[in-house]
Amino acid sequence: MHGRNEARLTLTLGHLYPDQLNLYGDRGNILTLKRRCELRGIELRVVGLGIGDALAPDEYDLLFIGGGQDKEQAPVAQDLFETKGIGLWAAIEDDMPVLAVCGGYQLLAHYYRPAEGPDMKGLGVFDAWTVHKGPRTPRCIGDVVISWNGMTVVGFENHGGRTYLGTARPLGKVLKGHGNNAEDGTEGAVYRNAYGTYLHGSLLPKNPHFADYLIGLALQRKYGLRRLTNLSMPPGEIFNGSTPAQLTPADDPTTLLRPLDDHLEWQAHAAILERLGLYEEAVAALRRAEAA
Amino acid sequence: MQQHWPSPVISQGPNQSESRGSRWLRPKKGRPEAKPGSVTGAARAGQRSRRRRLPLRAALAVISGRAAGALSRRLHLGGGTSIVGLVAQRLYPDIIRHLATQLEHGSVLVTGTNGKTTTSGFLAAILRDAGLRVWRNREGANLLRGVAGALVVRALPSGNLRRGGQAISVFEIDEAVMPQAVRLLEPRAAVFVNLFRDQLDRYGEVESVAALWRQMVKGLPETTTLVLNADDPTTASLGELARGPVLYFGLEDLTLDLSGQGGQGTAGTYQAVDSRSCVRCGSDYRYSARFYSHMGHYQCPHCGLERPAPTVRALQVRQDTFDRLRVTVETPTQLGEIVIPLPGLYNVYNALAAIAVAQALGISWEPIVSGIEQFKPAFGRGERVQVAGRTLRLLLAKNPTGLNEVLRTLFSEGTPRHILFVLNDNIADGRDVSWIWDVDFERAQGLTASLTVAGTRAFDLALRLKYAGFAPEEMTIIPSTPLRALEELTGSQARGRKGRGRGRARHQLQQHQAVAAKTGPKVSAAAEEGATSLGETATPFPGYGLATALEQAIEQTPVGETLFIVPTYTGLLELHRELERRGLTPHYWEGQD
């Protein structure tokens, strides 16, 4: 029923280092983006970008980079710097949505300073840096909740390094858990449409609002609002009831997307909130599913 | 670099007095710090052991430990031998070493991420059939206190082992505790079955366990035979560091190769690969055959490191029925066929490991065959339980590779199965459940005759299944605890839901079965349909808790059919207690050994 080719929207997701940075169920993020696009008749092509592959910014609409083992992070850091750096910078400056989780997040900051040995150089997209304070300092492990855009985002964190923000904006404020460094209550970092975060678990399945936000950003960037209104597809297929022409670019890009049945997603989200004692927030999360 | 090609069968006399005598002369070195998750007392235990050994103290430790155990059973606090060991170790930190020296045939230690219990089970069965008295630690009690407990319950109040003659101990040991266990027990053989990603929050990364093992192997005495999985690159690489003999086991049946069938990343054959790069130079391995995860015939294109040729080899694996694997095994002295009475390729590795150890200990072929063929699986490792006319089969799965292999075993024939998944995130399971996204649940889609999802993380798993193409209506979701926020939202339903939910679940099930019967595997269509009908899918849960989940799952399984239960570790323990409460399994402190 979505099959009219001329109207089919297509997005291309570049998955950076799928073989090296795949430790914390990062596949869940990809599956979520793919399925949420497909249910709306948008084709999401996923292209793996391994070590040695160049990153041509005009070939992608969305980028994802996950976390991996320390042992596998060093060659990745080198490749990111030498092979993909320029392309990635260009993409980010051109407002491409980028999601970087855990190790990927650290690689997009200035540097990672291990307890012993030399610094690992990052790309410096986020004005932030990470320090591992040695085996005496406990890892930040556990369920984590942050507030983002007035809503909750839930996940699981497991990182030894502490990240400190310079001028970078945090993604959200920690409500429960550790966040960037267990000290200042910040979590993640944002630069233009690039989002770095320690939240996995996987992040996107239980946070459908954040997944849709990224998809919306990518659609907005690729097709622009005017293009979208000209498509021959009936608006209800992709869009919310309102005609996109009435929207301004400043609007929440998720309003472009047709809502899905996310009862299970929000229940899973609420279950985490509730076990952390955030009861009111859990009710609010479940209300979102009903409102959709 | 030193090369250790496996020597042929290592047969050592049963009397190990030589090695035991020398243990006190061993230089003190390479004592790593206690690792998280291990018994911190153990490091101290080693230090204190430099004091004189006091038989009186051993006697006191034995008596107190056993008294604590008796009390604990009496008060129904739990049946583990761990409390026995814990108390005994407190009173005499060196109790393990003290008692282990009295075992006539010494000890064998088995470690690895998956398959410890089954491998040591196979080995114990073989050794028993060979006429030895085999002592094991209780499944799951694989920290030092569990080992101490297993020895103490067999000790006399005098502080000496009861009937140490003809005795050998086979202990399964937690990966992180292996260094301490090796130091205390000085085993005749140390078996490393495999190394996979497991409980990242507890063990850290796979690489940190590997580093721990490497350190330990360097310090092993020459009298310890290393038994290693040739097909697991990280495990096999330990052989280069060993001072004593090394035996490798591995698969040679190339028809089991997955790489020809799509390989990594292709839908339907997704593999969670946990060791990817060469231990020596860091380049990615190349595989000429891959059996599952990172198990296979590998080679490093950069430095030339390659899979060692195994001494104990499975030349051919044929599946007769679901749980009858016919394996042609070749060892330096034997070539024969063995029927493994368990499902799954991983159990072939477990059997090969046990065969390799048995050969290293000089056991003849007959007990090896009979031990494996008449093996009774441990609880949760494919064991059968009869309930109300249905058969329950419990298949523990605690990490991505384990679960992938269980799913492959269950669904590769295309037979629809009744399934109960239990996903917990207690400390013993690992708090982080993100690994479920690396499991190939897609392969089960359209093949579940009924599907119940339970555990402390039931919602996470249900969501994973939804994204694998299951419609929420196909699943009966029974979380461990109520979602209070949902009760508030749905208002007055809170009290009445239990009954209504149940009826509804049944109704849904019948509907689903009818649909499934008509449309076969076209579940994705149903999933899309489900996604569009808003509101209708606010799933009311037919109750909470594992007891309810079990009841539901059994109810959905017609009489005469089999319900496959796939739990994580604490889920398995909970199920065990639940079945025990119904009088369906023996109390676990009265186990077979």
Boltz contact constraints between the chains, C-beta under 6 A:
constraints:
  - contact:
      token1: [A, 24]
      token2: [B, 434]
      max_distance: 6.0
  - contact:
      token1: [A, 25]
      token2: [B, 434]
      max_distance: 6.0
  - contact:
      token1: [A, 25]
      token2: [B, 435]
      max_distance: 6.0
  - contact:
      token1: [A, 25]
      token2: [B, 437]
      max_distance: 6.0
  - contact:
      token1: [A, 25]
      token2: [B, 438]
      max_distance: 6.0
  - contact:
      token1: [A, 27]
      token2: [B, 437]
      max_distance: 6.0
  - contact:
      token1: [A, 27]
      token2: [B, 438]
      max_distance: 6.0
  - contact:
      token1: [A, 28]
      token2: [B, 437]
      max_distance: 6.0
  - contact:
      token1: [A, 31]
      token2: [B, 467]
      max_distance: 6.0
  - contact:
      token1: [A, 35]
      token2: [B, 467]
      max_distance: 6.0
  - contact:
      token1: [A, 39]
      token2: [B, 531]
      max_distance: 6.0
  - contact:
      token1: [A, 69]
      token2: [B, 205]
      max_distance: 6.0
  - contact:
      token1: [A, 69]
      token2: [B, 207]
      max_distance: 6.0
  - contact:
      token1: [A, 71]
      token2: [B, 207]
      max_distance: 6.0
  - contact:
      token1: [A, 141]
      token2: [B, 201]
      max_distance: 6.0
  - contact:
      token1: [A, 156]
      token2: [B, 432]
      max_distance: 6.0
  - contact:
      token1: [A, 158]
      token2: [B, 201]
      max_distance: 6.0
  - contact:
      token1: [A, 158]
      token2: [B, 432]
      max_distance: 6.0
  - contact:
      token1: [A, 200]
      token2: [B, 434]
      max_distance: 6.0
  - contact:
      token1: [A, 201]
      token2: [B, 434]
      max_distance: 6.0
  - contact:
      token1: [A, 202]
      token2: [B, 434]
      max_distance: 6.0
  - contact:
      token1: [A, 202]
      token2: [B, 437]
      max_distance: 6.0
  - contact:
      token1: [A, 205]
      token2: [B, 463]
      max_distance: 6.0
  - contact:
      token1: [A, 260]
      token2: [B, 531]
      max_distance: 6.0
  - contact:
      token1: [A, 261]
      token2: [B, 531]
      max_distance: 6.0
  - contact:
      token1: [A, 261]
      token2: [B, 534]
      max_distance: 6.0
  - contact:
      token1: [A, 261]
      token2: [B, 537]
      max_distance: 6.0
  - contact:
      token1: [A, 263]
      token2: [B, 537]
      max_distance: 6.0
  - contact:
      token1: [A, 263]
      token2: [B, 538]
      max_distance: 6.0
  - contact:
      token1: [A, 264]
      token2: [B, 462]
      max_distance: 6.0
  - contact:
      token1: [A, 264]
      token2: [B, 463]
      max_distance: 6.0
  - contact:
      token1: [A, 264]
      token2: [B, 466]
      max_distance: 6.0
  - contact:
      token1: [A, 264]
      token2: [B, 472]
      max_distance: 6.0
  - contact:
      token1: [A, 267]
      token2: [B, 459]
      max_distance: 6.0
  - contact:
      token1: [A, 268]
      token2: [B, 459]
      max_distance: 6.0
  - contact:
      token1: [A, 268]
      token2: [B, 460]
      max_distance: 6.0
  - contact:
      token1: [A, 268]
      token2: [B, 463]
      max_distance: 6.0
  - contact:
      token1: [A, 270]
      token2: [B, 485]
      max_distance: 6.0
  - contact:
      token1: [A, 271]
      token2: [B, 459]
      max_distance: 6.0
  - contact:
      token1: [A, 271]
      token2: [B, 483]
      max_distance: 6.0
  - contact:
      token1: [A, 274]
      token2: [B, 485]
      max_distance: 6.0
  - contact:
      token1: [A, 282]
      token2: [B, 485]
      max_distance: 6.0
  - contact:
      token1: [A, 283]
      token2: [B, 485]
      max_distance: 6.0
  - contact:
      token1: [A, 286]
      token2: [B, 485]
      max_distance: 6.0
  - contact:
      token1: [A, 286]
      token2: [B, 486]
      max_distance: 6.0
  - contact:
      token1: [A, 286]
      token2: [B, 489]
      max_distance: 6.0
